[in-house]
Amino acid sequence: LSANHNILQIVDVCNDLEKEDKLIRLLEEIMSEKENKTIIFVETKRRCDELTRRMRRDGWPAMGIHGDKSQQERDWVLNEFRFGKAPILIATDVASRGL
């Protein structure tokens, strides 16, 4: 196995109050190029659902995936992400093992 050199990984350590503003700034930069895709990892299923709802409400093409979703729904979300229909994927740490 070898790493994909087309992937940029950004790790930004910040306090809770800064997270959403930093996330929006990063997404604005990343998503300015239409072919870009982004995966955002969160710690809990609840946070995954909350962030997905908030981002969709604000107009971001985001979908969430975590262990409480059915296999059919997880497959559908991954296909939407894979083919660029939802270029922002929000996933729990548990879901990250299968991505």
C-alpha positions as CSV (number, residue, x, y, z in Angstrom):
1,L,0.0,0.0,0.0
2,S,1.1,3.5,-0.7
3,A,-0.3,6.9,0.3
4,N,-2.3,8.9,-2.2
5,H,-0.3,12.0,-2.9
6,N,-3.4,13.9,-4.0
7,I,-4.7,14.0,-0.4
8,L,-4.1,17.0,1.8
9,Q,-4.6,16.3,5.5
10,I,-5.1,19.2,7.8
11,V,-5.0,18.9,11.6
12,D,-5.9,22.1,13.4
13,V,-5.8,22.0,17.2
14,C,-8.1,24.6,18.7
15,N,-10.5,25.1,21.5
16,D,-14.2,24.4,21.2
17,L,-15.1,28.0,20.8
18,E,-12.9,28.3,17.7
19,K,-13.9,25.1,15.9
20,E,-16.9,26.2,13.9
21,D,-15.3,29.4,12.6
22,K,-12.1,27.6,11.6
23,L,-14.1,24.8,10.0
24,I,-16.1,27.3,7.9
25,R,-12.9,29.2,6.8
26,L,-11.2,25.9,5.8
27,L,-14.3,24.7,3.9
28,E,-14.6,28.0,2.0
29,E,-11.0,27.6,0.9
30,I,-11.1,23.9,0.1
31,M,-14.5,23.9,-1.6
32,S,-13.6,26.9,-3.8
33,E,-12.4,24.2,-6.3
34,K,-15.4,22.3,-7.4
35,E,-13.7,18.9,-7.7
36,N,-12.5,18.9,-4.1
37,K,-13.9,16.6,-1.5
38,T,-13.6,16.8,2.3
39,I,-14.0,14.3,5.2
40,I,-14.6,15.8,8.6
41,F,-14.1,13.3,11.5
42,V,-16.1,13.9,14.8
43,E,-16.0,12.1,18.1
44,T,-19.7,11.1,18.5
45,K,-22.7,10.1,16.5
46,R,-24.7,13.0,18.0
47,R,-22.0,15.5,16.9
48,C,-22.0,14.0,13.4
49,D,-25.8,14.5,13.1
50,E,-25.7,18.0,14.6
51,L,-22.9,19.2,12.4
52,T,-24.5,17.6,9.3
53,R,-27.8,19.3,10.0
54,R,-26.2,22.7,10.7
55,M,-24.0,22.5,7.6
56,R,-26.9,21.5,5.3
57,R,-29.0,24.3,6.9
58,D,-26.3,26.7,6.0
59,G,-26.2,25.5,2.4
60,W,-23.1,23.2,2.5
61,P,-23.5,19.9,0.5
62,A,-22.7,17.7,3.5
63,M,-23.8,14.2,4.5
64,G,-23.1,12.3,7.7
65,I,-22.2,8.7,8.3
66,H,-21.9,6.7,11.6
67,G,-22.6,3.3,13.1
68,D,-26.3,4.0,13.9
69,K,-27.2,4.3,10.2
70,S,-28.3,1.3,8.3
71,Q,-25.9,-0.4,5.9
72,Q,-28.1,0.7,3.0
73,E,-27.9,4.3,4.2
74,R,-24.2,4.2,4.7
75,D,-23.7,2.8,1.2
76,W,-25.9,5.5,-0.3
77,V,-24.0,8.2,1.6
78,L,-20.6,6.9,0.5
79,N,-21.8,6.7,-3.1
80,E,-23.1,10.3,-2.9
81,F,-19.6,11.3,-1.6
82,R,-17.7,9.1,-4.1
83,F,-19.5,10.6,-7.1
84,G,-19.3,14.2,-5.8
85,K,-23.0,14.7,-5.2
86,A,-22.2,15.4,-1.5
87,P,-18.6,16.4,-1.5
88,I,-18.5,16.9,2.3
89,L,-18.6,13.8,4.4
90,I,-19.0,14.0,8.2
91,A,-18.0,10.8,9.9
92,T,-17.4,9.4,13.4
93,D,-14.1,7.9,14.3
94,V,-15.7,4.4,14.2
95,A,-16.8,5.0,10.6
96,S,-13.3,6.1,9.7
97,R,-12.1,2.6,10.0
98,G,-14.1,1.5,7.0
99,L,-13.4,4.5,4.8
